[in-house]
Amino acid sequence: MAVSESGTRPGATPATSPWPALWALVLGFFMILVDSTIVTVATPAIQADLGASVDAVVWVTSAYLLAYAVPLLITGRLGDRFGPRRVYLVGLAIFTLASLWCGLTGSIAMLVVARVFQGLGASFMTPQTMAVITRTFPANQRGRAMSLWGAVAGVATLVGPILGGVLVDGLGWEWIFFVNVPVGVVGFVMAMRLVPELPTHVHRFDVLGVVLSAIGMFLLVFGIQEGQSYDWGAGVWALIVSGLVVLAGFVFWQSRNRAEPLMSLRLFRDRNFSLANIAITTVGFAVTAMSFPIMFYAQGVLGLSPTRSALLLIPMAVFSGVLAPWVGRLTDRGHPRWIAGFGMAAWAVSLVWLAAEMEPGVAIWRLLLPIALLGVGNAFVWGPVATTANRNLPQDQAGAGAGVYNTTRQVGAVLGSAGIAVLMESRLAANLGGGAGGPVGESIAAVPAALHAPFATAMAQALLLPAGVLLVGLVAVLTFTVSLRSPVRSGQ
């Protein structure tokens, strides 16, 4: 049963162009994704200013990612129940106020708490952006819209370190949070004015499903994310296994719930939805994992500052952003199998190419060429995969589908962070010898010249991990079955 949200925006009609609403939404989406990576560059400054331990300051990032990833299944469903516009605005308000709180805090404990609220606000916002695209754009324009959404996701993960370096060097670490406040206010006003009210769908709320999914996701994500900090001891594996068991119980309950489950397993009967979720998991893994070896190599071997290291990724951001509109038009006309397949292949090749170039004393331009190809690969992946995932979802499942899709992307990112940390530690030990122990990155700026060659080799070898994972995504997208020109199911 569908009913209209109260307070429908005057003038919002089916003929209203959905593009202004999308621009309003991607402004907030860009901001929350930047905050997933911006803190990395500021971590040393935060640690020094607040007198925090290494373990404590790591939680500034961990708390945000946990609070972001864990509720996504639930917040996606809330958009179906209460309307994506309303849920998005609530999330944006929470995120903006929490950003101000982060900048004003004077202790590491309060900063971590504020980051939890930031992550919660982000989790309210993210599924709504995809749900609005699915529900407002006609099928022949959805590829362009999803390509814009995907370009924002890809560029934001790169802008974070760059913007973080500039702000920390120029104004102080607090400004990586203060900068969100005016952007959040502008985004709130734009969303209020431009995002239409959409019909809501009366749902019974699956309380047991909410509890099982939240507990299972927390145990799994926390275990994976903190595994490296605790040397992957028995306690960490107990958390991960417990999380998997609880999530298995969640899936079993969803299959048995005859009323209205939190996550309808019917979504996965759509072959393309299932394959797109596999593909976006590998993308989330690669985006997170590839940045660490590149940044460590640039700072430890080439001697670049954090800001200059981040600037190496500019060609990737430029190519991704410039190509996105063209790829979107191509997505509306062609089969996503070949478009996303080209992107996945180009991305994997670029990482192997970059790994081959990572040597001491290499000319910068030789690194920029494969990094530019990274941008080409990004442009051809995000939009087609997202469009394929949501193509056949009925209207009352748009938020739930977006929640699942973004959850798998975030879990992929957590797996990428944990996996690359383990591999870098292993490769450093193998190439530098047993005396290279200690947490990865603890003395990156002080790598002696005599160790530059083995250090570069270790980082290059680590970069092959995300390249290999992307091949799994390549297989998934090459088995997409339905062209975007095919008719959609009834109810969309």
N, C-alpha and C positions, 0 to 999 in steps of 0.2 A: 504494500500500500504506500503510495507516494503522496506527500503533502508538501505545500510550499513553506519555506522558511518565513517566519514573520518578518515584517519590515522590508519587503522587497524593494530594491533600489528603484526609484522612479526612472522610467525610461528604459529599463532593462527589458528587452524583448528578444525573441529568438533571432531577429535580424541584426541585433547588436554585434559588432565585430568583437571576437574574443581576444584579439591581439593586445589591446591595451591592458586587459586583465592579466594576460600572461606576463607582460613586462613588469607589472606591479608585483606579481608573485615571484618572478625569478630574481628580483632585487633582494628579497628576503632570503631566498634559497641560496643565492651567491654568498650572502653574509654568513649564514650558518655553516656552509662548507669551508669558507675561508678560516673560520674559527676551529675547524678540525685540525688544521696544520699550522696556523700562525704562531701558536704558543711554542712550537719546537725551537725556533730561533731565539725566543725570549727566555727559554728555560734557565740558562746560566745567570742572566741578570736577575730573574725572580729569585733564584736560589741565594744569590749574594745579598740582595736587598732585604729579604725576609729571614735570612739566617736559617734556611731549611736544609735538611739532609737530602741526599740524592733520592732516597726512597720516597720521601715526602713530596718532593717537587715533581716526580714522575706522575703522581696522582693528579696534578693539575690537568694533564692531558687524559689520563685514564678515567677520571671521574666524568669528564665531559663525554667521552666515547661510550662509556657504559650507560649513562643516563640517556644518551641519544639512541643507542641501538636497542636497548631492552624493551621499551614500550612501543616500538613502531607497529607491531601487529595490532595493538590496542588502539593507538591513535588513528591509524588508518580506518578502523571500523567506526571510531567516533565521528569521522568526517561524513560517513554514510548516514549516521544517526542524527547528528545535529547540524549538518551542513558544512561543507569544506571551508566556506568563507569565514564562518563563525569560529571554527576550530583553529584556522590559520591565524586569525587576529588574536585569539587568546594566546597562542604559542608565541607570536611575534611580540606581544606585550611582555610576556614572561621573559623572553630572551633579551629584550632591550633593557628591562629593569635589572636583570641579573648581570648584564654587561657593565652597567653603571656600578653595581655592587662589587664586581670583580676589580674594577679600577680603584675603588675607594678603600678596599680592604687592607688591613695592616698586618695580617698574619697568614701563614700558609694554610692553617686549618680553615679559616673563613673563606679563603680563596677557593679551596677545594669544594666547600659547600656551595659557594656561588656558582662554580662551574657545573655542579650537579643540576642546578636550576636552569642554567644556560642550555645544557644538553636536553633537559626535559622540554624546554620551549622549542628547541630544534626538532624534537621528535613529534611534536604537535604539528609543526609546519610542513615538514617534508612530504608526507603522503598526500597532502591536500593539493600540492602543485601538480602532481601527476594526475590526480583524480579530476581536477578542473579541466586539464587538457583533454582527457578522455571524454568528458561529458559535454564540453562546449565546442570542440573543433570538429567539423565534418571530416569524414575519412580521407577526403582528397587534400586536406590541409594538415592532417595530424603529423605527418612525417616532418614537415617544416617546424611545427611547434615542438615536437619531441627533440629535434636536432638542436633547437635553441636551448631547450632544457638540458640536453646532454652537453652542449658546448659550455654552458655555465658551470655544470658539474666538473668538467675536465679542466677548464681554465681556473676555477676557484681553488682547486687543490694545488695549483702552481703559484697562484698569486699570494697565497698564504705566507709561505716562507719569504718571498720578496718583500711584501708589505710589512711583515714582522721585522725583518732586518732594518728597513728604512725607519720605521717608527721607533724601534728600540735604540738605534744609533742616534736618532735625532731628538726624540722627546722623552724616552723612557718607556719601560715595559708596560706601565699603566695604560698607555695610549693604544695598545693593541686591543684593549677593551673599550676605552672611551670612544674610539672612532665608530663603534657600533651604534652609539646612542643617536646621533643625528641621522644616520642611515636608517635605523629602526623607526624613528619618528616619521621620516619621509615615506618609508615603505608602508607604515600603518595607514597614513593618510591616503596614499595611492590605492591601497587595497580596499579601504572603506569606500572610496569613490568609484573604483573601476571594476572590482571583482563582483560579479552578479550573485544574487541569492539563487541557489539551485534547489530543486525539490529534495526533500529529505525522505528517508525510508524508515518506517517504524520497525525497529528491531527489538527482540528480546535480548537482553544483555547476558552473555554466557559467562557467568561469574567464575565457575570452575575453570573454564578455558582461560580466562584472564589470569587467574592465580597460577595455573600450571605453566602458561607461556612466559609469564614474568619471572617466575622462579627458575625455570629451565634456561631461559635466555641469560639471566644474570649469572648463574653458575657456569654456563658454558663460556660466555664472553669474558667473565672475570678470570676464569682459569686460564684461558688462552692468552689473554692480555698480560697477565701477571706471571705467567709461567717462567719467563726468562729471569725475572727478579728473584724467584725462589728456586732457581737452578732445576726446574722441572722435577721437583721432588714428589714423593708419594702423595702429599696433601694436594698438590696442584692437579695431579692425575685423578685423584678422588673427586675433586670439584668438576673436572671435565666429564668424567664418566657419569657422575650424578646428574649433571646438566643434560646429558644425552638421554639418560633414563627418564628423567622428568619430561623432556620434550617428546620422547616416544609415548609416554603416557598421555601427553597433550594430543598427539596425533590420533591415538586410539580413542580418546574421548570425542574428538571432532568427528570421527567416523561413526560413533555410536549415538551422538547427540541428534535426536530426531526433531528437536525444536528448531533452534537457530544457532549453529556453531559460530564461534568467533572467526574461524578461518574455514570457509567452505572448501572441502577437498575437491569439490567439483571444478574449482579453478584449475587444478592440475590435470583434468581430463583434456584440457586444451593443450595439445602437444607443444605448440609454440610458446605458450606461457611457461611451461615447465622448462623448455630449452633456453628461453630467454633468462630465466632465473639462474640457470647454470652458468650462462655466459656472463651475466652481470656480476656473479660471485668472483669469477676469474678476473674481471675488470677491476673490481674493488681491491682484490689481492694485488694486482700488478701496479695500480696507481700508488698504493701505500708502500709496497715493497721496493719499487725501483728508486724512489727518492733517496733512501738511506745510503746505498752504496755510491750513488752519484755525488751526494753532498759530502760524504766522508772522504772520497777520493779528491774532490775539488779542494777541500780544506786541508786534508792531511798530506797530500802529495803535491798539489799545485800551489798550495800556500795562499789560496784565496780567502777573503773574509767571508763571513756568513752571507752578507748581502750580495757580494760579487758572485758567490757560489750559486745563490738562488737565481741571479740574473742569467746564468747559463741556460735556464729553462725558458727564457723569453721566446726563442723561435718556436718551441712547442706550443706555447700559449697563442702566439700570433697565427700560426698555421691552423690550429684547431678552431679559433674564433673566425678567421676569414673564410674557411672552407665550410663551416657549419650551415649557412643558409643554402649554399649550392647543394650540399649533401641532402639537406631537407627536401629540396625540390626533387632531387633524384629519388629519394625514399618514397615520395608520393606517387612516383611513376613506375619504379622498378621493383624487383624482388629483393627483399632484405637479405636473403641468403648470400648473394654475391656482393652486396654493398658492405654488410658487416663482415663478411668473410675476407674481403680485401683489407678492411681496417685491422682485423685481428692479425692477419699475416704480416701487414706492414709494421704493426706495433712490435710483434715478436722479432722480426728481422732487424728493426732499428735497435732493439736492446742487444742483440747479438753483435751487431755492427759496433755499437757504442762500447761494448765490453772489449772488443778487439782493439779499439783505439785508446783504451785507458792505460797509458804508460807514463812514466815520469818524463817531464819535459815536452809532452806532445803540444803541438800548436793548437790554440783554442779553436780555430776554424774547423779543424778536423773533428772536434767534438760536436760542434754546432750542426754539422750536416746530419748525423744520425738523430740528434735531438729534434731537428726540424721534421724528420720522418716520423718521429714519435707523435708530433702534432697532427700530421696527416692521418696516421692510424687512429688517433683519438677522434678526429672529426668524423671518420667513417664508422665508428662503433657505437657511440652513446645513443644517438637518435634512432637509428634503425632497430637496435635491440629493444629500447624502451617502447617504441611504437609497436613492435611485434608482440611484446608482452601484454600490452593493453588493448590490442586490436579487437578482440572478440569478447571482452568482458561486458556483461550486462550492466546497466546503469547502477543498480543497487549493490553491485559488487566492486565498483570502481575504486572506492577507498580501501577496501579490504585487499584488493589486488595490488594497489600501490604500496600498502603497508608491507605485504609479503616481499615485493620486489625490492624495496628499500632496505628491508631487514637482511635479505640475502646479500645485498651490496655491502652493508655495514659489517656483517659477519665475515665476508671476504676480506674487507679492509683489516679487521682484527687478526685474521689468519695471516695476512700478508705481513703485518707488523711483527707478529710473533715468529713466523717462519724465517723472515729475512734476518732477524736478530740472531736466531740460532745458527743459521748458515754463515753469517759474517763471523761470529765467534769461532766457529769450526774452521773456516778458511784462514782466519788470522792465525790460529794456533798451528795449522798445518804449514803455512807459508813463513811465519815468523819464528816458529819453534815454540817449545813449551813455556818460555818466559814471557809470552805475549798475553798472559792471562789477564783477568780483570774485565769488567764490563766494557762492552763495545762502546767506543767513543769517549771514554773517560779522559784520554789525553791525545785527542786527535790533532790538536793544534801543535803538539810537540813531537810529532813523528820525526825521528832523526833521518837525515838525508840518506844514510846507509840502508835504511829500511824502506825507502820509498818504493823501490821496485817490487819487493814481496808484498808490501801493503797494497799497491795498485793491483797486483795479480789477485789478491784475496778479494778485493772489491769487484773486480771484473768477473771473477768466478761466481760471486754471490748474485750478480746481475742476471746470470743465466736462469736463476730460479723463476722470477716472474715471466721471463720469456717462455720457459717450459709450461708454466701454468696457462699462459695465453693460448697455447696449442689446444688445451682442453676446451677453451672457449671457442676456438676456431672450429673444432669438430661439432660443437653444439650449434653454432649459427649456420654451418653448412647443411644441417639437417632440418632447418626451418622448412615448412611445407606449404605455407599459404602466402600467396602474393598479397601485398597491401592493396591491390586493386580488386581483390575478391570481395563479395558482399559480406557485410557483417551480420552477426546473428540478430534476431529480433530482440527488441528491448534495448538496443543501443542507440 
